[in-house]
Amino acid sequence: MLHKCANPACTAPFRSLREGKLFLAETFPSNLNASFDGNRRKVRQREHFWLCDACSAQFTLRFDANLGMLTVPLSNHATPRFLTPAVASAS
């Protein structure tokens, strides 16, 4: 379940889907042994991320295979920020 804004610098609690912007990302497990099913296909995980109204006006989210989910500024004036595992919600 989503608990707060995916921006690690923001503490806005998740309350409603009407506020902010919801993202669904398909990622691969960090444990390489668990990333394949019985047919040797890569198993993807679906995770939900949410940015509050204020943060979604300034940032979007981008998945990087090496770095994980990043908050990326909509303008070029700020640097990307890493999301902590606590802000992701597996479904």
CYANA upper distance limits for C-alpha pairs under 8 A (distance plus 0.5 A):
  1 MET  CA     89 SER  CA      5.94
  1 MET  CA     90 ALA  CA      8.00
  1 MET  CA     91 SER  CA      8.42
  2 LEU  CA     14 PHE  CA      6.87
  2 LEU  CA     48 HIS  CA      7.88
  2 LEU  CA     49 PHE  CA      7.72
  2 LEU  CA     50 TRP  CA      7.83
  2 LEU  CA     87 VAL  CA      7.72
  2 LEU  CA     88 ALA  CA      7.63
  2 LEU  CA     89 SER  CA      6.12
  3 HIS  CA     13 PRO  CA      6.38
  3 HIS  CA     14 PHE  CA      5.77
  3 HIS  CA     87 VAL  CA      7.54
  4 LYS  CA     11 THR  CA      6.82
  4 LYS  CA     12 ALA  CA      6.11
  4 LYS  CA     13 PRO  CA      4.68
  4 LYS  CA     14 PHE  CA      5.32
  4 LYS  CA     50 TRP  CA      7.90
  4 LYS  CA     87 VAL  CA      7.02
  5 CYS  CA     10 CYS  CA      6.72
  5 CYS  CA     11 THR  CA      6.91
  5 CYS  CA     12 ALA  CA      6.05
  5 CYS  CA     13 PRO  CA      6.82
  5 CYS  CA     14 PHE  CA      7.04
  5 CYS  CA     49 PHE  CA      8.24
  5 CYS  CA     50 TRP  CA      6.01
  5 CYS  CA     51 LEU  CA      5.34
  5 CYS  CA     52 CYS  CA      6.04
  5 CYS  CA     87 VAL  CA      7.58
  6 ALA  CA     10 CYS  CA      8.13
  6 ALA  CA     49 PHE  CA      6.44
  6 ALA  CA     50 TRP  CA      6.01
  6 ALA  CA     51 LEU  CA      5.96
  6 ALA  CA     71 THR  CA      8.30
  6 ALA  CA     83 LEU  CA      7.04
  6 ALA  CA     87 VAL  CA      5.81
  6 ALA  CA     88 ALA  CA      7.71
  7 ASN  CA     51 LEU  CA      7.19
  7 ASN  CA     55 CYS  CA      7.64
  7 ASN  CA     71 THR  CA      6.85
  7 ASN  CA     81 ARG  CA      8.18
  7 ASN  CA     83 LEU  CA      7.05
  8 PRO  CA     81 ARG  CA      8.04
  8 PRO  CA     82 PHE  CA      7.86
  8 PRO  CA     83 LEU  CA      6.28
  8 PRO  CA     84 THR  CA      7.23
  8 PRO  CA     87 VAL  CA      8.21
 10 CYS  CA     55 CYS  CA      8.34
 12 ALA  CA     52 CYS  CA      7.20
 14 PHE  CA     50 TRP  CA      8.24
 14 PHE  CA     52 CYS  CA      8.09
 15 ARG  CA     19 GLU  CA      8.32
 17 LEU  CA     21 LYS  CA      8.17
 17 LEU  CA     22 LEU  CA      7.88
 19 GLU  CA     52 CYS  CA      6.93
 19 GLU  CA     53 ASP  CA      6.44
 20 GLY  CA     50 TRP  CA      7.48
 20 GLY  CA     51 LEU  CA      5.96
 20 GLY  CA     52 CYS  CA      4.59
 20 GLY  CA     53 ASP  CA      4.47
 20 GLY  CA     54 ALA  CA      8.03
 20 GLY  CA     55 CYS  CA      8.37
 20 GLY  CA     56 SER  CA      6.67
 21 LYS  CA     50 TRP  CA      6.17
 21 LYS  CA     51 LEU  CA      5.77
 21 LYS  CA     52 CYS  CA      6.98
 21 LYS  CA     53 ASP  CA      7.57
 21 LYS  CA     56 SER  CA      6.80
 22 LEU  CA     48 HIS  CA      7.52
 22 LEU  CA     49 PHE  CA      6.41
 22 LEU  CA     50 TRP  CA      4.98
 22 LEU  CA     51 LEU  CA      7.06
 23 PHE  CA     48 HIS  CA      6.12
 23 PHE  CA     49 PHE  CA      5.51
 23 PHE  CA     50 TRP  CA      6.50
 23 PHE  CA     61 LEU  CA      8.27
 24 LEU  CA     46 ARG  CA      7.20
 24 LEU  CA     47 GLU  CA      6.29
 24 LEU  CA     48 HIS  CA      5.16
 24 LEU  CA     49 PHE  CA      6.92
 25 ALA  CA     46 ARG  CA      6.17
 25 ALA  CA     47 GLU  CA      5.85
 25 ALA  CA     48 HIS  CA      6.88
 25 ALA  CA     49 PHE  CA      8.21
 25 ALA  CA     63 PHE  CA      8.05
 26 GLU  CA     44 ARG  CA      6.47
 26 GLU  CA     45 GLN  CA      5.96
 26 GLU  CA     46 ARG  CA      5.08
 26 GLU  CA     47 GLU  CA      6.94
 27 THR  CA     44 ARG  CA      6.00
 27 THR  CA     45 GLN  CA      5.61
 27 THR  CA     46 ARG  CA      6.81
 27 THR  CA     47 GLU  CA      7.89
 28 PHE  CA     35 SER  CA      6.96
 28 PHE  CA     42 LYS  CA      8.09
 28 PHE  CA     43 VAL  CA      7.08
 28 PHE  CA     44 ARG  CA      5.35
 28 PHE  CA     45 GLN  CA      6.26
 29 PRO  CA     34 ALA  CA      7.29
 29 PRO  CA     35 SER  CA      5.94
 29 PRO  CA     43 VAL  CA      8.11
 29 PRO  CA     44 ARG  CA      7.50
 29 PRO  CA     45 GLN  CA      7.19
 30 SER  CA     35 SER  CA      8.09
 31 ASN  CA     35 SER  CA      6.91
 32 LEU  CA     36 PHE  CA      8.14
 34 ALA  CA     43 VAL  CA      8.47
 35 SER  CA     42 LYS  CA      5.97
 35 SER  CA     43 VAL  CA      5.71
 35 SER  CA     44 ARG  CA      7.90
 36 PHE  CA     40 ARG  CA      5.57
 36 PHE  CA     41 ARG  CA      5.71
 36 PHE  CA     42 LYS  CA      4.97
 36 PHE  CA     43 VAL  CA      5.86
 37 ASP  CA     41 ARG  CA      6.09
 37 ASP  CA     42 LYS  CA      7.00
 37 ASP  CA     43 VAL  CA      6.61
 45 GLN  CA     90 ALA  CA      7.77
 45 GLN  CA     91 SER  CA      8.35
 46 ARG  CA     90 ALA  CA      6.56
 46 ARG  CA     91 SER  CA      6.39
 47 GLU  CA     88 ALA  CA      6.88
 47 GLU  CA     89 SER  CA      5.83
 47 GLU  CA     90 ALA  CA      4.89
 47 GLU  CA     91 SER  CA      6.32
 48 HIS  CA     88 ALA  CA      6.82
 48 HIS  CA     89 SER  CA      5.75
 48 HIS  CA     90 ALA  CA      6.94
 48 HIS  CA     91 SER  CA      7.68
 49 PHE  CA     87 VAL  CA      7.68
 49 PHE  CA     88 ALA  CA      6.25
 49 PHE  CA     89 SER  CA      7.17
 51 LEU  CA     55 CYS  CA      6.28
 51 LEU  CA     56 SER  CA      5.83
 51 LEU  CA     60 THR  CA      8.36
 52 CYS  CA     56 SER  CA      6.37
 53 ASP  CA     57 ALA  CA      6.85
 54 ALA  CA     58 GLN  CA      7.53
 55 CYS  CA     59 PHE  CA      6.16
 56 SER  CA     60 THR  CA      6.66
 57 ALA  CA     74 LEU  CA      8.45
 58 GLN  CA     73 PRO  CA      6.37
 58 GLN  CA     74 LEU  CA      6.06
 58 GLN  CA     75 SER  CA      7.89
 59 PHE  CA     71 THR  CA      6.63
 59 PHE  CA     72 VAL  CA      5.85
 59 PHE  CA     73 PRO  CA      4.79
 59 PHE  CA     74 LEU  CA      5.64
 60 THR  CA     71 THR  CA      6.32
 60 THR  CA     72 VAL  CA      5.77
 60 THR  CA     73 PRO  CA      6.82
 60 THR  CA     74 LEU  CA      7.00
 61 LEU  CA     69 MET  CA      7.20
 61 LEU  CA     70 LEU  CA      6.10
 61 LEU  CA     71 THR  CA      5.21
 61 LEU  CA     72 VAL  CA      6.16
 62 ARG  CA     69 MET  CA      6.21
 62 ARG  CA     70 LEU  CA      5.75
 62 ARG  CA     71 THR  CA      6.99
 62 ARG  CA     72 VAL  CA      7.07
 63 PHE  CA     67 LEU  CA      8.24
 63 PHE  CA     68 GLY  CA      6.04
 63 PHE  CA     69 MET  CA      4.84
 63 PHE  CA     70 LEU  CA      6.61
 64 ASP  CA     68 GLY  CA      5.45
 64 ASP  CA     69 MET  CA      6.57
 64 ASP  CA     70 LEU  CA      7.72
 67 LEU  CA     82 PHE  CA      8.13
 68 GLY  CA     82 PHE  CA      8.03
 68 GLY  CA     83 LEU  CA      8.13
 69 MET  CA     82 PHE  CA      7.06
 69 MET  CA     83 LEU  CA      6.41
 70 LEU  CA     80 PRO  CA      6.68
 70 LEU  CA     81 ARG  CA      6.13
 70 LEU  CA     82 PHE  CA      5.34
 70 LEU  CA     83 LEU  CA      6.31
 71 THR  CA     80 PRO  CA      5.94
 71 THR  CA     81 ARG  CA      5.68
 71 THR  CA     82 PHE  CA      6.93
 71 THR  CA     83 LEU  CA      7.50
 72 VAL  CA     79 THR  CA      7.68
 72 VAL  CA     80 PRO  CA      5.28
 72 VAL  CA     81 ARG  CA      7.45
 73 PRO  CA     77 HIS  CA      8.08
 73 PRO  CA     78 ALA  CA      6.53
 73 PRO  CA     79 THR  CA      7.45
 73 PRO  CA     80 PRO  CA      7.04
 83 LEU  CA     87 VAL  CA      7.32
 84 THR  CA     88 ALA  CA      8.10
